[in-house]
Amino acid sequence: ATEYHLGLLKAKLAKYRAQLLEPSKSPAAKGEGFDVMKSGDARVALIGFPSVGKSTFLSLMTSTASEAASYEFTTLTCIPGVIEQRTQLVPLADVHPPPVSPGKGRGRQVIAVARTADVVIMMLDATKGEVQRALLEKELESVGIRLNKSKPNIYFKPKKGGGISFNSTVTLTQCSEKLVQLILHEYKIFNAEVLFREDCSPDEFIDVIVGNRVYMPCLYVYNKIDQISMEEVDRLARRPHSVVISCGMKLNLDYLLEKLWEYLALTCIYTKKRGQRPDFTDAIILRKGASVEHVCHRIHRSLASQFKYALVWGTSTKYSPQRVGLTHMMEHEDVIQIVKK
């Protein structure tokens, strides 16, 4: 009985948290804009407590001069900056004010900007241990941001009638049919089809019902490593999804950029005109798993309809150059020459 009761309480909590995040109906006074227009090839959100080195990091990595001082709450709004990585990649870095509870202050705006990012960099003070990381993770978890997690493999479809149809392809140890029905009833859902393809917890099932959860990769960046022992630096560096740096002494920043590129999962494609050398100064940036058709659409929307064939040099081909069609999958730093009809 306790297990079912806990499941119901979790469902109610998720409902009330969602209500907290909804904007108020009363017209608010017009103030300074908070969000930053999405531009560039990717967007990186920089989140952390006061005085962990977010503004110093932004000033070092980008051409943006963000105010930095030895007191807390120096930065009170979103500061955009552009990182030019390998001369092509232009991720947008947003500096957030310190974590605010979703129902208080500007918490809703902070969370809204974080949800639109491709990767979250969580800036932590290496001298403060794990306290900051646990608090930030809890804060983001409560507003529907899931860090370094994949979407639960649960099929869920509301219906107009027929009751609740429940099935599972695996043995469930955390959820039962009765608990699933109770959670659905809490959300006023009485007719639905549910299929568990993996052993998920009640929290993950609630995430599927709500449907507005964001799953994104996160890099935990421990700053101020010059103030702790070598043993502690080694322990932090070996943790999954973690990078250790020092903004004050400019240590390990190049490795952080490499890891950021890896987490963004972007691919550089270079173009080549017939009879000329490839243009390595200006690349086309695409998501990993892009095909020749995606490259055509990126150059011009009418190019795919006029496409005859393409010549590709690089790791995606068996030999160079290889004549390929629209469905050929491109890899990082491939060179392409497109021939029209």
C-alpha positions as CSV (number, residue, x, y, z in Angstrom):
1,A,0.0,0.0,0.0
2,T,2.9,2.4,0.8
3,E,4.3,1.9,-2.7
4,Y,1.0,2.9,-4.4
5,H,0.6,5.9,-2.0
6,L,4.1,7.1,-2.9
7,G,3.3,6.8,-6.6
8,L,0.2,8.9,-6.2
9,L,2.0,11.5,-4.2
10,K,4.7,11.7,-6.9
11,A,2.0,12.3,-9.5
12,K,0.3,15.0,-7.4
13,L,3.7,16.7,-6.9
14,A,4.4,16.7,-10.6
15,K,1.0,18.3,-11.3
16,Y,1.5,21.1,-8.7
17,R,5.1,21.8,-10.0
18,A,3.7,22.2,-13.5
19,Q,1.1,24.7,-12.2
20,L,3.9,26.7,-10.5
21,L,5.7,27.1,-13.8
22,E,2.6,28.3,-15.7
23,P,2.7,32.0,-16.3
24,S,0.2,34.1,-14.2
25,K,-2.9,35.3,-15.9
26,S,-2.6,38.9,-14.5
27,P,-0.8,41.4,-16.8
28,A,2.7,42.0,-15.5
29,A,4.6,45.3,-15.7
30,K,6.8,45.6,-18.7
31,G,10.4,45.0,-17.8
32,E,13.8,44.2,-19.3
33,G,13.8,41.2,-21.7
34,F,15.5,38.1,-20.4
35,D,15.7,35.6,-23.3
36,V,18.3,35.6,-26.0
37,M,17.4,35.1,-29.6
38,K,18.5,31.7,-30.9
39,S,21.3,32.0,-33.4
40,G,24.5,30.2,-34.4
41,D,24.9,26.4,-34.9
42,A,24.2,25.3,-31.4
43,R,23.2,26.7,-28.0
44,V,25.0,26.1,-24.7
45,A,23.5,27.2,-21.4
46,L,26.0,28.0,-18.6
47,I,24.4,27.5,-15.2
48,G,25.9,27.8,-11.7
49,F,25.9,29.3,-8.3
50,P,27.2,32.9,-7.6
51,S,30.9,33.4,-7.8
52,V,31.9,30.0,-9.4
53,G,33.5,31.7,-12.4
54,K,30.7,31.8,-15.0
55,S,31.4,35.4,-16.1
56,T,35.2,34.9,-16.1
57,F,34.7,31.7,-18.2
58,L,32.5,33.6,-20.7
59,S,35.0,36.4,-21.0
60,L,37.9,33.9,-21.6
61,M,36.1,31.7,-24.1
62,T,34.3,34.4,-26.1
63,S,34.8,38.0,-27.2
64,T,32.1,39.1,-24.7
65,A,33.1,41.2,-21.7
66,S,30.9,40.0,-18.9
67,E,31.3,41.8,-15.6
68,A,33.2,39.8,-13.0
69,A,33.9,40.7,-9.4
70,S,34.7,39.0,-6.1
71,Y,31.1,39.5,-4.7
72,E,28.0,37.4,-5.4
73,F,25.2,38.3,-7.9
74,T,27.5,40.4,-10.1
75,T,25.6,39.2,-13.2
76,L,21.8,39.6,-12.9
77,T,20.6,38.9,-16.5
78,C,21.4,36.7,-19.5
79,I,24.6,37.5,-21.2
80,P,25.1,36.0,-24.6
81,G,28.5,35.2,-26.1
82,V,29.8,33.3,-29.1
83,I,32.6,30.6,-29.1
84,E,34.4,30.3,-32.4
85,Q,35.6,26.7,-32.3
86,R,37.8,25.3,-35.1
87,T,36.9,28.4,-37.1
88,Q,33.4,27.1,-37.9
89,L,31.4,26.1,-34.8
90,V,29.6,29.0,-33.3
91,P,27.7,27.8,-30.2
92,L,25.9,30.5,-28.2
93,A,26.7,30.6,-24.5
94,D,24.1,32.0,-22.1
95,V,25.1,33.0,-18.6
96,H,22.2,32.6,-16.2
97,P,21.8,34.3,-12.9
98,P,22.2,32.0,-9.9
99,P,19.5,29.2,-9.6
100,V,16.2,30.6,-8.6
101,S,13.2,28.5,-7.4
102,P,10.6,28.2,-10.3
103,G,7.9,30.0,-8.4
104,K,10.0,32.8,-7.1
105,G,12.1,35.7,-8.6
106,R,12.9,35.2,-12.2
107,G,13.1,31.4,-11.9
108,R,10.7,30.8,-14.8
109,Q,12.7,32.9,-17.2
110,V,16.0,31.2,-16.2
111,I,14.4,27.8,-16.7
112,A,12.9,28.8,-20.1
113,V,16.3,29.7,-21.4
114,A,17.9,26.5,-20.1
115,R,15.2,24.4,-21.8
116,T,16.0,25.8,-25.3
117,A,19.7,24.8,-25.1
118,D,21.4,21.9,-26.8
119,V,23.9,21.3,-24.0
120,V,24.1,22.5,-20.4
121,I,27.4,23.4,-18.8
122,M,27.0,23.2,-15.1
123,M,29.7,25.4,-13.5
124,L,30.7,24.2,-10.0
125,D,33.2,25.3,-7.4
126,A,35.7,22.5,-6.8
127,T,36.2,23.7,-3.2
128,K,32.5,23.3,-2.4
129,G,32.3,19.5,-2.9
130,E,29.2,17.9,-4.2
131,V,26.7,20.2,-2.5
132,Q,26.3,22.6,-5.4
133,R,25.9,19.8,-8.0
134,A,23.2,18.0,-6.0
135,L,21.2,21.2,-5.5
136,L,21.4,22.3,-9.1
137,E,20.4,18.8,-10.4
138,K,17.4,18.8,-8.0
139,E,16.4,22.3,-9.2
140,L,16.5,21.4,-12.9
141,E,14.9,18.0,-12.3
142,S,11.9,19.7,-10.6
143,V,11.2,21.7,-13.7
144,G,11.4,18.9,-16.2
145,I,15.0,19.1,-17.4
146,R,16.6,15.6,-17.4
147,L,20.4,15.7,-17.5
148,N,22.4,12.9,-19.3
149,K,19.3,10.6,-19.5
150,S,17.5,9.1,-22.4
151,K,13.7,9.2,-23.0
152,P,11.9,6.3,-21.2
153,N,11.0,3.6,-23.7
154,I,7.2,3.6,-22.9
155,Y,4.5,3.8,-25.5
156,F,1.6,5.9,-24.2
157,K,-1.5,6.9,-26.2
158,P,-4.7,8.4,-24.8
159,K,-7.9,7.0,-26.4
160,K,-11.6,8.0,-26.4
161,G,-12.9,4.8,-25.0
162,G,-12.1,1.2,-24.0
163,G,-10.5,1.7,-20.6
164,I,-6.8,1.3,-19.9
165,S,-4.9,-1.3,-21.9
166,F,-1.7,-2.2,-20.1
167,N,1.2,-4.4,-21.4
168,S,4.9,-4.9,-20.9
169,T,7.6,-6.7,-22.9
170,V,9.9,-6.9,-19.8
171,T,9.5,-8.0,-16.2
172,L,8.6,-4.8,-14.2
173,T,10.1,-4.4,-10.7
174,Q,9.2,-0.8,-10.0
175,C,5.8,-0.3,-11.6
176,S,2.7,-2.5,-11.5
177,E,-0.6,-2.3,-13.5
178,K,-2.5,-1.1,-10.4
179,L,0.0,1.8,-9.8
180,V,-0.1,2.8,-13.5
181,Q,-3.9,3.0,-13.4
182,L,-3.8,5.1,-10.1
183,I,-1.3,7.5,-11.7
184,L,-3.4,7.9,-14.9
185,H,-6.6,8.5,-12.8
186,E,-4.7,11.3,-11.0
187,Y,-4.3,13.0,-14.4
188,K,-8.0,12.4,-15.2
189,I,-7.0,9.8,-17.9
190,F,-9.4,6.8,-17.9
191,N,-8.9,5.5,-21.5
192,A,-5.4,4.9,-22.7
193,E,-2.9,2.4,-24.2
194,V,0.3,1.8,-22.2
195,L,3.2,-0.4,-23.2
196,F,6.4,-0.7,-21.2
197,R,9.4,-1.7,-23.3
198,E,11.9,-1.3,-20.4
199,D,11.7,-1.5,-16.6
200,C,10.9,2.1,-15.7
201,S,10.2,3.9,-12.4
202,P,6.9,5.7,-11.5
203,D,8.7,9.0,-12.0
204,E,9.7,8.1,-15.6
205,F,6.2,7.0,-16.4
206,I,4.9,10.4,-15.0
207,D,7.4,12.1,-17.4
208,V,5.9,10.3,-20.3
209,I,2.3,11.3,-19.4
210,V,3.3,15.0,-18.9
211,G,5.2,14.9,-22.2
212,N,7.0,18.2,-21.8
213,R,10.3,16.9,-20.3
214,V,13.6,17.9,-22.0
215,Y,16.4,15.4,-22.2
216,M,19.8,17.0,-22.7
217,P,23.5,16.3,-22.3
218,C,25.2,18.0,-19.4
219,L,28.9,18.7,-18.7
220,Y,29.9,19.2,-15.1
221,V,32.7,21.7,-15.1
222,Y,34.7,22.0,-11.8
223,N,36.4,25.4,-11.6
224,K,39.1,26.7,-9.2
225,I,41.1,23.4,-9.2
226,D,44.2,25.4,-8.3
227,Q,42.8,25.7,-4.8
228,I,42.5,21.9,-4.1
229,S,44.8,18.9,-3.8
230,M,46.0,16.8,-6.7
231,E,44.2,13.8,-5.3
232,E,40.9,15.7,-5.2
233,V,41.5,17.0,-8.8
234,D,42.1,13.4,-10.0
235,R,38.9,12.1,-8.2
236,L,36.7,14.9,-9.8
237,A,38.3,14.4,-13.3
238,R,37.5,10.7,-13.2
239,R,33.7,11.2,-12.6
240,P,31.4,10.7,-15.6
241,H,30.6,13.8,-17.7
242,S,33.0,15.9,-15.7
243,V,35.9,18.3,-16.7
244,V,38.2,20.1,-14.3
245,I,39.4,23.6,-15.2
246,S,40.9,26.8,-13.6
247,C,39.7,30.1,-15.2
248,G,42.2,32.0,-13.0
249,M,45.2,30.1,-14.3
250,K,43.7,29.1,-17.7
251,L,44.1,25.4,-17.1
252,N,42.5,22.7,-19.3
253,L,40.2,25.1,-21.2
254,D,41.2,23.5,-24.6
255,Y,40.1,20.1,-23.4
256,L,36.8,21.5,-22.3
257,L,36.2,22.9,-25.8
258,E,36.9,19.5,-27.3
259,K,34.5,17.8,-24.9
260,L,31.8,20.5,-25.7
261,W,32.2,19.7,-29.4
262,E,31.7,16.0,-28.6
263,Y,28.6,16.6,-26.5
264,L,27.0,18.9,-29.1
265,A,27.4,16.0,-31.7
266,L,28.0,18.4,-34.6
267,T,29.6,17.6,-38.0
268,C,31.7,19.8,-40.2
269,I,31.1,19.4,-44.0
270,Y,33.4,21.3,-46.5
271,T,32.2,22.2,-50.0
272,K,34.2,22.1,-53.2
273,K,33.7,23.6,-56.6
274,R,34.6,21.7,-59.8
275,G,38.3,22.2,-60.7
276,Q,39.0,24.1,-57.5
277,R,40.5,23.3,-54.1
278,P,38.0,22.7,-51.1
279,D,37.0,25.7,-49.1
280,F,38.3,24.9,-45.6
281,T,37.6,28.4,-44.3
282,D,33.8,28.1,-44.2
283,A,32.1,24.8,-43.3
284,I,28.5,23.7,-43.2
285,I,27.6,22.7,-39.6
286,L,25.1,19.8,-39.3
287,R,23.9,17.4,-36.7
288,K,25.6,14.0,-36.5
289,G,23.8,11.5,-38.8
290,A,23.1,14.1,-41.6
291,S,22.8,12.9,-45.2
292,V,23.7,14.5,-48.6
293,E,20.1,15.7,-48.8
294,H,20.5,17.7,-45.5
295,V,23.6,19.3,-47.0
296,C,21.6,20.3,-50.1
297,H,18.8,21.8,-48.1
298,R,21.4,23.8,-46.0
299,I,23.0,25.3,-49.1
300,H,19.7,26.1,-50.9
301,R,16.1,24.7,-50.6
302,S,15.8,24.1,-54.3
303,L,19.2,22.3,-54.7
304,A,17.8,18.8,-53.7
305,S,15.3,18.9,-56.6
306,Q,18.0,19.7,-59.1
307,F,20.5,17.2,-57.7
308,K,22.1,14.7,-60.1
309,Y,24.9,13.2,-58.0
310,A,27.6,14.2,-55.5
311,L,31.3,13.4,-55.2
312,V,32.5,12.9,-51.6
313,W,36.0,12.7,-50.1
314,G,36.5,11.6,-46.5
315,T,35.9,8.9,-43.9
316,S,32.3,8.2,-45.0
317,T,33.4,6.7,-48.4
318,K,35.1,3.5,-49.4
319,Y,37.4,5.3,-51.8
320,S,38.0,9.0,-52.6
321,P,36.2,10.5,-54.5
322,Q,33.1,8.3,-54.4
323,R,30.0,9.1,-56.4
324,V,27.0,9.1,-54.1
325,G,23.2,9.8,-54.0
326,L,21.0,11.9,-51.6
327,T,20.8,9.1,-49.0
328,H,24.5,8.9,-48.4
329,M,25.4,9.6,-44.7
330,M,28.1,12.2,-44.2
331,E,30.8,12.1,-41.5
332,H,32.9,14.8,-39.7
333,E,35.2,16.8,-42.0
334,D,34.0,15.2,-45.3
335,V,34.4,17.2,-48.5
336,I,31.5,17.3,-51.0
337,Q,31.1,18.4,-54.6
338,I,27.5,18.6,-55.8
339,V,26.6,18.1,-59.5
340,K,23.2,19.4,-60.7
341,K,21.1,18.1,-63.6
